[in-house]
Amino acid sequence: MVIVGDDPASRIYVNSKKKACAELGIYSEEHALPVSTTEEELLKLVEELNNKSDISGILVQLPLPEHINEENIILAIDPKKDVDAFHPVNVGKIMVGNYDFVPCTPAGVMELIAESGVDIAGKECVVVGRSNIVGKPQAMLLLHKNGTVTVCHSKTKDLKEKTKKADILVAAVGVPEMITGDMIKEGAVVIDVGMNRLADKKLVGDVHFESAEKVVSAITPVPGGVGPMTIAMLMKNTVKAAVINRTGLK
Ligand code: GUN
């Protein structure tokens, strides 16, 4: 795990990932670098980790400080060690549907849907948010399961009209409690990826839970819904990476 700077949210995420590794007996090391770290220094560290045979997975916590080009760093990670599945090689594999690593948050969402016994095939799936980390890969994973997928974003006209059609609604916009009960179809399955800290320190999702709860057949809470699943999927990718890197098998 590589963390640059002192973003408090990133620190919490990295601590949770370290704890999960420790609980599972997965060896982990943290490289905490100062905010003044240059792109060259970070690239050098990634290269060192690429070449270390006792390291199977590399995770560079995002966001990086503004003076570092995230794309360059992601490109430098060996795709076989890319447990976040952010490298374009892994992104491309997800697009064609033949992948080793699945991005952790969308993978966690898929696991929650599957474990709840919800069949995706033929369902109207609406993803609100189009980030490279969540929205885009989420849409692709739902499509692979034969959902009819709509991706909404900040320029979408009449968002409510779109969300109201969703049998499965994934909210990943990063706007506190933006999706309210009146925007949700009766009986829908709602997965809330949002993690928003309000001024009073309260943690809320992208869905207004109290109003949504009255309409849905199932909904994830924040905190305690998608968050722990993301970490679990990271551990799964890490074990997979260890097998791939040590044996060449999949
Ligand atoms: N920042 C927010 N989510 C993630 C994630 O899943 N992985 C990394 N590396 N950084 C993030």
Residues whose N, C-alpha, C, O or C-beta is under 5 A from the ligand:
A	BS01	GUN	L59 V60 Q61 L62 P63 D84
